[in-house]
Amino acid sequence: MLGDNGVLLFPTFPVPALHNNSSLLALWNVDYAMIFNIIGFPATHIPMGRDGDDLPVGFQVVAAPYRDKLCFQIARELEAAFGGWVIPTPHAFEPL
C-alpha cells in the first residue's frame, strides 16, 4: 500500500521519554517501534521537541520494505525543519 514513495508518520512511543531506568518496568511502551521491526519495514525516529516536562518527544517515519533511504531522506528534512535534537535541561532528569 505504501508503494515506492509512501510513508507513515507514527509515534515512536506512546509516552514522552521515560526517566532513567524506568523503561524496564514499562516494556509495553516498545510496541509502536517493535511492530515495524517485526514485519520488516524500515523506521527512523525523528526528535520533534519537548513536552511540558521538558522531556524529548518525537515520531517515526515508516516506509515500505527496502526503502530505508526514503526514511532517512524524510527524517533529514523534518529534523532540519523542526530543529532536531536539543540537549535536555538538568531538571528533566530529576526523579518524580
N, C-alpha and C positions, 0 to 999 in steps of 0.2 A: 504493500500500500504506500510506502514512503517513496518508492521509485528511486531515481538516481540523485535527486536534489531535495527531497523532502526530509524534514527533521521534526522531532518532537521537542518541545521545551517542557521539562518535567522537574518537579522538586527533587533535589538530591536526597534530602532527609525531611521527615515530617515536622521537625522542630529546628530551631536555630542551633548553633554549635553547642555541644554539651560541655559541661565543666570537666576538667581533667579527671581521668579515671572513672567517670560516671557512665561511660559507654558500655562498660562491662555488665552493667545492670539493666541496660536498655537494648538488648540485641534485636528487638523487633524494629528498631529505627533504621536498620540497614536494608529493609525490604525494597525501598524505592531504588536504591543503587544496585542491589543484588539481582533484581528481576531481569534487568537488561544484560547483565553478565551471564546469567543462566541461559538466556535464549540467543546469545551470541551477537547482540547489537552493540556497536561502539557507543560509548557515552563519555562526555567530557564535562567536568564540573566547572562552573563559572562563578567566581565570587561577585556578589552584587551589592555589597554594602553591609550595614549593621542594623540590628533590631533595636528596640527601645532599651535593652540592657547592654548595648554596645557589643553584642556577640555577632560574629560573622554569619551572614546568610547568603544563599546562592541557589542556583538551579543547574540542571544538567541538560546538555544538548544531546539528543539521541538520534542516530541515523541508521539507515539500513545496513545489514552486514557488509563488511569490507569497504565501507565508506568512512573510514576513520579520518581521512584527510578533510572531509567535509565538516566533521565535528570540530576539528582543530581550527579550520578557517573561520567558522562561525563564532567559535569561542574567542578567537583573537579579536575579531571585530567588536563583539559585545563587550569584552573586557576593556578594550580601548575606549569605547563609547561611554561606559559607566564607571571608569576609574580603576577597575581591577582590585587587587588585594591591597588592603591597608593594614599596617601593623596595629594590633589591638592595644587598647589602653590597659594599664595595670589593673584597674578596678574591675575589668571584665572577667578576671580570673579569680576573684575572691569567692570563697565557698558561700553557698546560700545559707 
